[in-house]
Amino acid sequence: MYLWIKALHVVSIISWMAGLLYLPRLFVYHSDAELKSVQSETFKVMEKRLSYAIMTPAMVMSWISGLIIAVQSGFYSDNWFKIKLIFVILMTIFHFYLLNLQGKFNFDNNIHSNKFYRLINEIPTVLMLLIVGLVILKP
């Protein structure tokens, strides 16, 4: 059963990361679209579906499967795991921040430029590199 949970964890992480990387990219283009335009309304639908049909369920499954693995393997007491957990919490906070930004787009209240969204699009990449490094190297 452990390997099935591990496989579910990997698939969930891939799906979550895809969303965390793609949603800010959608925001880049959405921020340039005219308010109330067909293009803007299309971005709203795309962002909502990505957030609630893919990203959030993937985040939940990542957390559940990851905690099961941590308990079953005993990793939860290792220092590398505690540091990794901090980065995963930061990734989760970033996830909810993106949901907040999406809500602002949904009500046509975006205040940021496409440059801002290009910049924050790098945050999940940095966190992913740190997390993967900790998992593989277990320093």
C-alpha positions in Angstrom: 0.0 0.0 0.0 2.9 2.3 0.8 4.0 2.4 -2.9 0.5 3.2 -4.1 0.3 6.1 -1.6 3.8 7.3 -2.8 2.6 7.1 -6.4 -0.5 9.1 -5.5 1.8 11.7 -3.8 4.0 12.1 -6.8 1.0 12.5 -9.2 -0.6 15.0 -6.8 2.5 17.0 -6.5 2.9 17.2 -10.3 -0.7 18.4 -10.6 -0.4 20.9 -7.8 2.9 22.3 -9.2 1.4 22.5 -12.7 -1.4 24.7 -11.4 1.0 26.8 -9.2 3.1 27.5 -12.3 0.2 28.0 -14.7 -2.2 30.2 -12.7 0.3 33.2 -12.4 0.9 32.8 -16.1 -2.8 33.1 -16.8 -2.7 36.2 -14.6 0.0 37.7 -16.8 -2.3 37.6 -19.8 -5.4 38.4 -17.8 -3.9 41.6 -16.4 -3.5 42.9 -20.0 -7.1 42.0 -21.1 -9.7 44.8 -21.1 -12.2 44.6 -18.2 -15.4 42.9 -19.1 -14.1 41.8 -22.5 -14.7 38.3 -23.8 -11.0 37.6 -23.3 -11.2 38.7 -19.6 -14.3 36.6 -19.0 -12.6 33.6 -20.6 -9.6 34.0 -18.3 -11.9 34.0 -15.3 -13.4 30.7 -16.3 -10.0 29.2 -17.0 -8.6 30.4 -13.7 -11.6 29.1 -11.7 -11.4 25.7 -13.3 -7.7 25.4 -12.7 -7.9 26.5 -9.1 -10.9 24.5 -8.0 -10.9 21.4 -10.2 -7.1 20.8 -10.3 -4.9 22.8 -8.0 -6.9 22.7 -4.7 -7.8 18.9 -4.9 -4.1 18.2 -5.9 -2.9 20.3 -2.9 -5.2 18.4 -0.5 -4.1 15.0 -1.9 -0.5 16.1 -1.7 -0.9 16.9 2.0 -2.8 13.8 2.9 -0.5 11.4 1.0 2.6 13.2 2.2 1.6 13.0 5.8 0.8 9.3 5.5 4.2 8.7 4.0 5.9 10.7 6.7 4.3 8.8 9.4 4.7 5.3 7.8 8.4 5.9 7.0 9.3 7.8 10.2 10.5 10.8 8.3 8.5 13.2 10.4 11.2 13.2 13.1 14.1 14.0 10.7 15.5 17.5 10.5 15.4 17.6 6.7 11.7 16.7 6.8 11.0 19.5 9.2 12.7 22.0 6.9 10.8 20.6 3.9 7.6 20.9 5.8 8.3 24.6 6.3 8.7 25.0 2.5 5.5 23.0 1.8 3.7 25.3 4.2 5.1 28.3 2.3 3.9 26.7 -0.9 0.4 26.3 0.6 0.4 29.9 1.7 1.3 30.9 -1.9 -1.5 28.7 -3.1 -4.0 30.6 -1.0 -2.5 33.9 -2.1 -3.1 32.9 -5.7 -6.7 32.1 -4.8 -7.0 35.5 -3.3 -5.6 37.2 -6.5 -8.0 35.1 -8.6 -10.9 36.4 -6.5 -9.7 40.0 -7.3 -9.6 39.2 -11.0 -13.1 37.6 -10.7 -14.5 40.9 -9.4 -12.4 43.0 -11.8 -10.3 44.4 -8.9 -6.8 43.4 -10.1 -4.3 46.1 -9.0 -1.0 44.4 -10.3 0.8 44.6 -13.6 1.8 41.7 -15.7 5.4 42.3 -14.5 4.3 41.5 -10.9 2.7 38.2 -12.1 5.8 37.3 -14.1 7.9 37.8 -10.9 5.7 35.8 -8.5 5.6 33.0 -11.1 9.1 32.2 -10.0 8.1 31.5 -6.4 6.8 28.0 -6.8 9.9 27.0 -8.9 12.2 28.1 -6.1 10.2 26.3 -3.5 10.1 23.2 -5.6 13.8 23.2 -6.0 14.3 23.5 -2.3 11.8 20.8 -1.5 13.1 18.3 -4.1 16.7 19.0 -2.9 15.7 18.1 0.6 13.8 15.0 -0.3 16.6 13.6 -2.6 19.7 14.7 -0.5 18.2 14.3 3.0 20.9 16.5 4.5 
